[in-house]
Amino acid sequence: MSSTDATGPGAPPAVALSAADVGAMRRLLERLDPGLRVVEGADAQRPGLSEAECIDLLRELEDLKAAAAGAQAAVTAHLSRLRLDAEQGAGVAADRRGRGLASEVALARRLSPHHGGRHLGMARALREDMPCTLAALRRGELSEWRATLLVRESICLGAEERRALDAELWQDPARVAGMGDRQLVAEAKRVAYRLDPHSVVDRAARAERERFVGIRPAPDTMAYLTALLPVAQAVAAHASLGAAADSARAAGDERGRGRGQIMADALVARLTGSDAEVPARVHLQLVMTDQSLAGGDEPASVPEHGTVPAGWARELLRRALADEGGCGVWVRRLLTDPVGHLVAMESRARHAPPGLAHYIATRDAGRCRTPHCDAPVRHIDHVVDHAKGGATDEANLGGRCERCNQDKAAPGWRSLPLGRGDPSAPRAGPLIRTRTPTGHVHTSPPPRLPHAG
């Protein structure tokens, strides 16, 4: 949740939107509203809009979404210029200007800081170097995603080359509108390579340094394990798994698995050194109540993944206990209150000791406490800095990703913990209240863990 408590003399400066922009949006909303009321009130006696009118309405709503995205880009670019100019006037070093702004944009748009940074960078690029693309977006002729693709494919170019690409692509707007996403990307790449081939080649070389492996939750107690690799390595790895699957199927797979299932099991076996049916010998933290362990229905929780069914958690424990030759199952007892929050723990040290750090990461379900940020916890951070008297205890510690922990230290950001029993806290758990440089206030309650209530 968020609110605004900014005060100050004078009215806020005008944003980079014309009266015509705002008027056009309002007229479109007024024109769409009667049709939407008919849709909501449709019944057998009054069927509402015809099929053709529904299609027309969908197109107009899509145009409105694109126009709103263009307005957001214009406002974001204007905000960036205001902040950078103000910090330059205040003598802030060039390499520190705009620090934390992407997180402010993310909070305003209810997005993660990563996506906030992407939108901020896109807004700057569109306003400064791609006026034709921005104009098409604000007219509703180009979706936000397609505008993002164009910015992404031109980001390696210099400002002059990016403007040339923008002008060339939009010489024929109808042609751009008729392209699919892949065609649009291919055309942007073709023009970019012709304008500056060296930058495109250098970009490909730099991309290899961005390789990584990540994991994110998927529905039904599954997860996506992804790897960003150079294309040659990715193709080789996929071909190797495919060959293993083909060999297993040719020999007659006793489990009746399909090709994709065998490839997935082969990947697990090669990475962990054990069969996919055998629980991996790694620390998988499972949070569940004693009632769920005994057969109750209260869901369990796996930090960095989320909620899992109680039956699935019990089956996981059963398989681990039945693993012959395994190292057994360690049980760490962490008690929750009736609302689903862990009990307190504290330390006099400046840095949270391992036990307390583990406790905080568990309390925050392994995810960053910044609203809308789903990144894994990388830092156990003091809400009120230790240098300013902040205690190293459960109420004043929060799990943060690396980026959010750095942004919180930017000028103008202030955080305050509201512990259990605080009358201003809206729920019975340690809550973090953050105030951004613009005076907007965001609150972050801890996630609900399994509880017996």
C-alpha positions in Angstrom: 0.0 0.0 0.0 1.2 3.5 -0.6 0.2 7.1 0.1 1.5 10.6 -0.5 2.6 12.9 2.3 4.8 15.2 0.3 4.4 18.9 1.1 6.1 21.9 -0.2 5.5 25.4 -1.5 4.0 25.9 -4.9 2.3 23.6 -7.4 4.1 20.6 -8.9 5.7 21.3 -12.3 3.9 20.4 -15.4 4.7 17.0 -16.8 5.6 16.3 -20.4 1.9 15.9 -21.5 -0.1 18.3 -23.6 -3.7 19.2 -22.9 -4.6 17.4 -26.2 -3.1 14.2 -24.9 -5.2 14.3 -21.7 -8.3 15.4 -23.6 -8.0 12.6 -26.1 -7.7 10.0 -23.4 -10.7 11.4 -21.6 -12.8 11.5 -24.7 -11.9 7.9 -25.5 -12.9 6.8 -22.0 -16.2 8.6 -22.2 -16.9 7.0 -25.5 -16.0 3.6 -24.2 -17.8 3.8 -20.9 -21.4 3.5 -22.2 -20.4 0.4 -24.2 -18.8 -1.2 -21.1 -22.0 -0.5 -19.0 -24.0 -2.3 -21.7 -21.5 -5.3 -21.6 -21.8 -5.5 -17.8 -25.6 -5.3 -17.8 -26.2 -7.7 -20.7 -28.8 -10.4 -20.3 -31.1 -12.6 -22.3 -33.6 -9.7 -22.9 -30.9 -7.1 -23.6 -27.9 -8.8 -25.2 -25.7 -5.7 -25.2 -23.0 -5.2 -27.8 -22.8 -7.2 -31.1 -19.8 -9.4 -31.9 -18.5 -6.7 -34.3 -18.9 -4.0 -31.7 -17.0 -6.2 -29.1 -14.1 -6.5 -31.6 -14.1 -2.8 -32.2 -14.1 -2.1 -28.5 -11.2 -4.5 -27.9 -9.2 -2.6 -30.5 -10.0 0.8 -29.0 -9.1 -0.5 -25.5 -5.8 -1.8 -26.8 -5.1 1.6 -28.4 -5.8 3.2 -25.1 -3.4 0.9 -23.3 -0.7 1.8 -25.7 -1.4 5.5 -25.4 -1.3 5.2 -21.6 2.1 3.5 -21.9 3.3 6.3 -24.1 2.1 8.8 -21.5 3.9 6.9 -18.8 7.1 6.9 -20.8 6.8 10.7 -21.3 6.2 11.3 -17.6 9.0 9.0 -16.6 11.5 10.8 -18.8 10.3 14.1 -17.4 10.8 12.9 -13.9 14.3 11.7 -14.7 15.2 15.1 -16.1 13.8 16.8 -13.0 15.8 14.6 -10.6 19.0 14.7 -12.6 18.9 18.5 -12.9 18.1 18.9 -9.2 20.9 16.6 -8.1 23.3 18.4 -10.5 22.4 21.7 -8.9 22.9 20.2 -5.5 26.5 19.1 -6.4 25.8 15.4 -6.5 28.6 13.5 -8.3 27.7 12.5 -11.8 28.0 8.8 -11.2 25.6 9.0 -8.2 22.8 11.0 -9.9 19.5 9.3 -10.3 20.4 6.6 -7.8 17.2 4.9 -6.5 15.0 6.5 -9.1 14.3 3.2 -10.9 13.0 1.8 -7.6 10.7 4.8 -7.2 9.3 4.2 -10.7 8.8 0.6 -9.8 6.9 1.3 -6.6 4.7 3.8 -8.4 3.9 1.2 -11.1 3.7 -1.7 -8.7 6.6 -3.5 -10.4 9.9 -5.0 -9.3 12.9 -2.8 -9.3 14.3 -4.7 -12.3 11.2 -3.8 -14.4 11.3 -0.3 -13.0 14.9 0.1 -14.3 13.8 -1.2 -17.7 11.0 1.3 -17.9 13.2 4.1 -16.8 15.9 3.3 -19.4 13.3 2.9 -22.1 11.6 6.2 -21.3 15.0 8.0 -21.5 15.9 6.3 -24.8 12.5 7.1 -26.4 12.5 10.7 -25.4 16.1 11.5 -26.3 16.7 9.4 -29.4 13.6 7.7 -30.7 10.9 10.3 -31.1 9.1 8.4 -33.9 8.7 5.3 -31.8 7.5 7.4 -28.8 5.0 9.2 -31.0 3.6 5.9 -32.4 3.3 4.6 -28.8 1.4 7.8 -27.7 -0.9 7.5 -30.7 -1.8 4.0 -29.6 -0.3 2.5 -32.8 2.5 0.5 -31.1 2.3 -1.6 -28.0 4.6 -1.0 -25.0 6.1 -4.5 -25.5 7.0 -3.7 -29.2 8.4 -0.4 -28.2 10.6 -2.2 -25.7 11.8 -4.6 -28.4 12.9 -1.6 -30.6 14.7 0.0 -27.7 16.4 -3.2 -26.8 17.7 -3.9 -30.3 19.0 -0.3 -30.7 20.6 0.1 -27.3 24.1 -0.8 -28.5 24.0 2.1 -31.0 25.2 5.6 -30.4 22.6 8.4 -30.1 23.0 9.5 -33.7 22.7 6.0 -35.1 19.7 5.3 -32.9 17.9 8.4 -34.3 18.7 7.2 -37.8 17.3 3.7 -37.1 14.2 5.3 -35.6 13.6 7.5 -38.6 14.2 4.7 -41.1 11.9 2.2 -39.4 9.0 4.6 -39.3 9.2 5.8 -42.9 6.3 3.4 -43.6 4.2 3.1 -40.4 1.8 0.7 -42.0 4.6 -1.8 -42.7 5.7 -1.7 -39.1 2.2 -2.2 -37.9 1.9 -5.3 -40.0 5.0 -7.0 -38.7 5.0 -9.7 -36.1 7.3 -9.4 -33.1 10.1 -11.5 -34.7 9.9 -9.7 -38.0 10.1 -6.3 -36.1 13.2 -7.5 -34.2 14.8 -8.9 -37.3 14.3 -5.6 -39.2 15.7 -3.6 -36.3 18.7 -5.8 -36.1 19.3 -5.5 -39.9 19.2 -1.7 -39.8 21.3 -1.5 -36.6 24.0 -3.8 -38.2 24.1 -1.7 -41.3 24.4 1.6 -39.3 27.1 0.4 -36.9 28.3 -3.2 -37.4 31.1 -3.0 -34.9 28.8 -2.1 -32.0 26.5 -5.0 -32.8 29.5 -7.4 -32.8 30.8 -5.9 -29.6 27.4 -6.3 -28.0 27.3 -10.0 -28.9 30.8 -10.4 -27.3 29.7 -8.6 -24.1 26.5 -10.7 -23.9 28.5 -13.8 -23.1 29.6 -12.2 -19.8 25.9 -12.0 -18.8 25.4 -15.8 -18.7 23.7 -17.1 -15.6 21.5 -19.8 -14.1 18.3 -18.9 -12.3 15.2 -20.5 -10.7 11.6 -19.2 -10.4 8.4 -20.8 -9.2 6.0 -22.5 -11.6 2.4 -23.7 -10.9 1.7 -27.0 -9.2 4.8 -27.4 -7.0 7.1 -27.1 -10.1 9.9 -24.7 -10.8 11.7 -23.3 -13.9 15.5 -23.8 -13.8 16.8 -21.6 -16.6 20.2 -20.9 -18.0 21.3 -18.1 -20.3 24.2 -19.4 -22.3 26.0 -18.6 -25.5 24.0 -20.2 -28.4 26.7 -22.8 -29.2 26.8 -24.1 -25.6 23.0 -24.0 -25.3 22.5 -26.0 -28.5 25.2 -28.5 -27.5 23.7 -29.1 -24.0 20.2 -29.5 -25.4 21.4 -31.9 -28.1 23.2 -34.0 -25.5 20.1 -34.3 -23.4 18.1 -35.1 -26.5 20.5 -37.9 -27.4 20.3 -39.4 -23.9 16.5 -39.4 -24.1 16.5 -41.0 -27.6 18.9 -43.7 -26.4 16.8 -44.4 -23.3 13.6 -44.7 -25.3 15.3 -46.9 -27.9 16.3 -49.3 -25.1 12.8 -49.3 -23.7 12.1 -47.0 -20.8 10.7 -49.0 -17.9 9.0 -45.9 -16.4 7.0 -45.1 -19.6 8.4 -41.5 -19.7 8.1 -39.2 -22.7 11.1 -37.7 -24.4 10.8 -34.4 -22.5 10.5 -36.2 -19.1 13.6 -38.2 -19.8 15.6 -35.1 -20.8 14.5 -33.3 -17.6 15.5 -36.4 -15.5 18.8 -36.6 -17.3 19.5 -33.0 -16.5 18.9 -33.5 -12.8 21.0 -36.7 -12.7 23.9 -35.0 -14.4 23.8 -31.9 -12.1 23.2 -33.7 -8.8 24.9 -37.0 -9.4 21.9 -38.9 -8.3 18.8 -40.3 -10.0 15.9 -37.8 -10.3 13.7 -40.1 -8.2 16.1 -39.8 -5.3 15.8 -36.6 -3.2 18.9 -34.4 -3.8 21.2 -34.1 -0.8 20.9 -30.4 -0.5 19.3 -28.2 2.2 15.7 -27.7 1.1 14.0 -25.6 3.8 10.4 -26.6 4.3 8.2 -24.6 6.7 5.0 -26.4 7.9 2.9 -26.7 11.0 2.8 -29.8 13.2 -0.9 -30.2 12.3 0.1 -30.4 8.6 2.8 -32.9 9.4 0.3 -35.0 11.2 -2.2 -34.9 8.3 -3.8 -31.5 8.3 -4.6 -29.3 5.3 -2.7 -26.1 6.2 -0.3 -25.5 3.2 3.5 -25.6 3.8 6.0 -23.1 2.4 9.3 -23.3 0.7 11.3 -20.0 0.8 12.1 -18.6 -2.6 9.3 -20.7 -4.1 6.2 -20.1 -2.1 3.2 -22.1 -0.9 3.0 -25.9 -1.5 0.2 -28.3 -0.6 0.5 -30.1 2.8 0.2 -33.5 1.1 3.0 -32.8 -1.2 5.2 -31.7 1.7 4.5 -34.8 3.6 5.3 -36.9 0.5 8.6 -35.1 0.1 9.5 -35.9 3.8 8.4 -39.5 3.3 10.7 -39.9 0.3 13.6 -38.3 2.1 13.2 -40.5 5.1 13.0 -43.6 2.9 16.2 -42.7 1.0 18.5 -45.5 1.9 22.1 -44.3 2.2 21.0 -40.7 2.6 21.9 -38.4 5.4 18.5 -38.4 6.9 16.2 -35.4 7.6 17.2 -32.5 9.9 14.2 -30.8 11.6 14.7 -27.2 12.8 11.7 -26.1 14.9 10.6 -22.5 14.2 7.4 -21.4 15.9 4.9 -19.0 14.5 2.2 -16.9 16.2 -1.5 -17.3 15.4 -1.2 -14.9 12.5 1.6 -16.7 10.9 4.7 -14.8 11.9 7.9 -16.2 13.5 8.7 -15.3 17.1 11.4 -12.8 17.9 15.2 -13.3 18.0 17.9 -10.8 18.5 21.7 -10.2 18.6 24.0 -7.5 19.9 26.4 -7.9 16.9 26.5 -5.4 14.1 26.0 -8.2 11.5 23.3 -10.7 12.0 24.8 -14.0 13.1 24.0 -17.1 10.9 21.1 -18.2 13.1 19.4 -14.9 13.1 20.1 -14.3 9.4 18.5 -17.7 8.6 15.6 -16.8 10.8 15.0 -13.5 9.0 15.3 -15.1 5.6 12.7 -17.7 6.7 10.4 -15.1 8.1 10.5 -13.2 4.8 9.9 -16.4 2.8 13.3 -15.9 1.0 12.1 -12.9 -1.0 13.0 -9.2 -0.9 10.8 -7.2 1.4 10.5 -4.3 -1.1 6.9 -4.2 -2.3 6.5 -5.9 -5.7 10.1 -7.2 -5.7 10.2 -10.9 -6.0 14.0 -11.2 -6.1 15.7 -13.7 -3.7 17.1 -12.4 -0.4 20.8 -11.6 -0.8 21.3 -9.3 2.2 20.0 -9.3 5.7 19.7 -5.5 6.1 19.1 -3.1 9.0 15.9 -1.1 8.4 17.3 1.7 10.6 21.1 1.6 10.0 23.3 0.3 12.8 25.3 3.5 12.6 22.1 5.5 13.5 21.3 3.3 16.5 19.4 0.5 14.7 19.4 -2.7 16.6 20.4 -6.1 15.2 17.2 -7.8 16.1 14.3 -9.4 14.3 12.1 -6.2 14.3 14.9 -4.1 12.7 16.1 -6.6 10.1 14.7 -7.4 6.7 15.6 -9.5 3.8 16.6 -7.5 0.7 18.0 -8.2 -2.7 21.3 -6.6 -3.6 19.7 -3.8 -5.7 17.0 -2.8 -3.2 19.6 -2.8 -0.4 21.7 -0.3 -2.3 18.8 1.9 -3.4 17.7 2.2 0.2 20.9 4.0 1.0 20.3 6.7 -1.7 19.7 10.3 -0.5 16.1 11.0 0.5 15.1 7.4 1.4 14.1 6.6 4.9 12.8 3.4 6.5 11.2 2.6 9.8 10.3 -0.7 11.4 6.9 -1.1 13.0 7.1 -4.1 15.4 4.5 -6.3 16.9 2.2 -4.3 19.2 2.9 -1.0 17.5 -0.5 0.8 17.3 0.3 2.2 13.9 1.1 -1.2 12.4 -1.9 -2.5 10.5 -1.2 -6.2 11.4 0.4 -8.1 14.1 3.8 -8.5 12.5 7.1 -6.6 11.9 6.2 -4.1 9.2 8.6 -1.9 7.2 7.6 1.6 6.3 9.7 3.3 3.6 9.5 6.9 2.5 10.9 7.8 -0.9 12.5 11.1 -1.9 9.2 12.4 -3.4 7.4 11.9 -0.1 5.5 8.7 -1.1 5.1 6.1 1.7 5.1 2.4 1.1 4.5 -0.3 3.7 5.7 -3.9 3.5 4.2 -6.5 5.8 6.0 -9.8 6.1 4.5 -12.7 4.1 2.2 -15.1 5.9 3.8 -18.4 6.8 2.0 -21.6 7.7 0.2 -21.3 11.0 -2.4 -23.2 13.0 -5.0 -20.5 13.2 
